[in-house]
Amino acid sequence: MSERMSKELRDAAAPAPIEIPEEFAPALLQWYGENARVLPWRDDPQPYKVWVSEIMLQQTRVEAVKPYFQRFMEVLPDLESLAQAEEQILLKLWEGLGYYNRARNLQKAAQQALSEYGGLPSTAEELIRLPGIGPYTAGAVASIAFGRPVPAVDGNVLRVVARLMAYDGDISKDSVKKGVAEALVPSVVLDPAAFNQAVMELGATVCLPNGAPKCGGCPVRRLCLAHEMGAELSFPVKKAKKVRKIQQKTIFLLEFENRTAVCRRPESGLLAGLWGFPESDDYLEQDEAELYLEHLGFETETVLPLKKSKHIFSHMEWHMAGYRAVLRKLPDFGARRILLPEGTVFLTKEEIEARCALPSAYKAYTKELR
């Protein structure tokens, strides 16, 4: 058998079963009882609050989520208010959190939950049928909010278990995630809400990624095979990330009197339906930017460079140049639509801040509004 064929067969084979030591859960629960962080959604674990927090915490740090969560609950305190909210209000509340489809799916799920169940359902099987809810979120909400004995396996949990067992399966594979979930079931039964949060807490505060695990403060280090081997950083194993595509852009703050041009992005694609600034899909130097605006029919008093910026999405990077262009007069929207899309408006800074959800990709230029 060729080496290549042998490797393909190994890759296709089911991962070896994982057996969690019996001492793991009691030690972890005791540690969690003494060290759990105080978080607004933990203090009052109502199903709606737990669900919203879990959606916000996807791809986002806890400290970044806290103020968003508080503001969101003040404006949309329950399932009904979320289901009925205007989209621009919802997106404005989400402004800066990124991954805006999370907010849209949150509203769709609220509407579906009310229509089909009269409220947020309590089982993982029902929750996973709602938009934006995958296996992890379904398990987290079902266990934390409703006490259902189901595991919740996120990146933190995968890292903890992989190091605990020195497990070399590729954690990006669904079969490995399923194996970890099955291995955790006996432990979850003890105290579903506390256990799932304890494993996640350990991964978020102690068993850290990227060269910084705090093994000295770990309550289960004596059980950890990776620690025993001195190979914590060899686990977990996962496939290399794809190289992100780089997209060059030039962002324009077009100003007339005390107003700046903003425009809605297309209803599909990246940052769909959000607000942004007029832009070019080329990285322009100053003389090129001046000629570009002139070619499009803009009469400018000054065109001044702003600082360059970069924004990283999961699959691409924007590399941006920026310019502040003070206009002599408002453009003829009827004649020119190359730079300014249909629906472009000139608003004051206060109007933009109140009405327009500007994604964090434009943060460097949002700060320049005056």
PyMOL commands that set and color helices and strands:
alter all, ss='L'
color gray80, all
select helices_A, chain A and resi 3-12+24-35+40-43+47-57+62-75+79-84+87-94+101-117+124-127+135-146+155-164+174-188+192-205+215-217+221-223+225-229+232-234+286-295+349-355+360-366
alter helices_A, ss='H'
color red, helices_A
select strands_A, chain A and resi 245-256+259-264+275-276+279-280+300-312+316-327+345-347
alter strands_A, ss='S'
color yellow, strands_A
deselect
rebuild
show_as cartoon
